Amino acid sequence: MINIYEVNETNKMVEQENLDVRTITMGISLLDCIDADLSACLEKIYHKITTSAKELVKTGEDIAREYGVPIVNKRISVTPIALVGGAACKTTEDFAQIAQVMDRAAHEVGVNFIGGYSATVSKGMTPADELLIRSIPLALSRTENVCSSVNVGSTRCGINMDAVRLMGEIIKETAEYTKEQDSLGCAKLVVFCNAPDDNPFMAGAFHGVTEADRIINVGVSGPGVVKTALEKVRGESFEVLCETIKKTAFKVTRVGQLVAKEASKRLGVPFGIVDLSLAPTPAIGDSVADILCEIGLEHAGAPGTTAALALLNDQVKKGGVMASSYVGGLSGAFIPVSEDQGMIDAVMAGALTLEKLEAMTCVCSVGLDMIAIPGDTKAATISGIIADEMAIGMVNQKTTAVRLIPVIGKGVGETVEFGGLLGYAPIMPVNPFGCEAFVNRGGRIPAPIHSFKN
Amino acid sequence: MKKTIITVVGHDTVGIIAKVCTYLADNNINILDISQTIVQEYFNMMMIVDRSSSEKHFATVAEELEELGEKIGVVIKCQREEIFAQMHRI
């Protein structure tokens, strides 16, 4: 039978170490909402979302109450809208109307984000894909809860450099459209390579076409729990360090598995996956960077950071995989800058640069995340950064992503405040040398060889 | 069986267990196990109870116990057992 020490350990994780379930995300297919008539399409989308997710928030709250574990976010992901709206939308304005309907539906059911204003264009863009991408600035400036993502590359297909070039421009344009809010729109826009179909985390969540009609995916968190566990093994060998991370990740993930199964049962929606992640928040003690420091670094970004992150990421997966019956999504340690106080401190101290962050993304999920850069950064430079990050994902057969925020009107040395879970960030310098001729070549980077398997 | 874990934490005072047990008895909730320690004058108790004969909904029991805790000056938490079993048992 459960004993008092085990009960106290679990409750201490929740009360003092920020253990929580970061998100229950309901994936909803909108493929049955496709209609050549825009208003019919809008109505079907609204109806499908609001009926499917009607009980989502309440169920999440009930589960949190009964188990005594906070479930921070309840969210929705939908089929990439480029596919859903392709038949009905003839202009960017048409597509933006879908975003507005998604926003209304999200408000109606009480979720705080809805993802899937997306296009997957790793090999090429249909006219609908391109129209959706061009409508992103408008859509994100008119909505509050809608998140957008574009998959521009994959290990199988290579990198669509036309889309990469376009996304550089779109990110700049989104920043301009939302400059009154410190270019907040860009915090809700992710560019992916190898985007997973079942990611529960925003801003990159969408409900892939390989998925069922509805699905429940859960993202767990717990950097504070890992950090506290590691405080007890200071100075011990790597073996002890790794075992401690693994055991802690197991416990954290078990909570996610329980919540996912329970939510699935109560909502009558199949359980999809648990995303094994260390997702930080700006709250003190909820930082991945602090874990790296606990492992032995003065600051995140110091020499040894990539190795420390690699072992952390791997142990989280090793512990988590056994704790859950289905694992998916992004699964790994997240290293967003603005959402992690330890990362912010490292940037402020001059320990962490964009280039080091890029190196770190080779060994963890998910990419250059929530990084504020000067507002006058050129679109081509942003495209160049995207291309680098996509190449890392393509060659290493992993998901990588870019979520950069060129803050219009601000430069290096200033900070930007996004509020809430999105946090605040110092504006980081970007390599000033040009890459226009590279970005403007047009076409695709071919898929890499990974031995001759077929 | 609907196993629920009740934890009571706070400054030690006379009659904490009595009051919690009276509430449980009044609501037809059976106690399966009790463990209790005092850590640095802090009272720390865990009970495993079975709610299957109780007519009250989980949320009501949890709220009423929380209120009772406020009156006594301790924190009473009510959680379903599965969270602990999942985390600490393979």
Interface residues (C-beta under 8 A of the other chain):
Chain A: M1 I2 N3 I4 E6 V7 N8 E9 T10 N11 D62 R65 E66 Y67 G68 V69 K251 R254 V255 Q257 L258
Chain B: I5 T7 L32 D33 S35 Q36 T37 N44 M45 M46 I48 F58 A59 A62 K77 C78 Q79 R80 E81 E82 I83 F84 A85 Q86 M87 H88
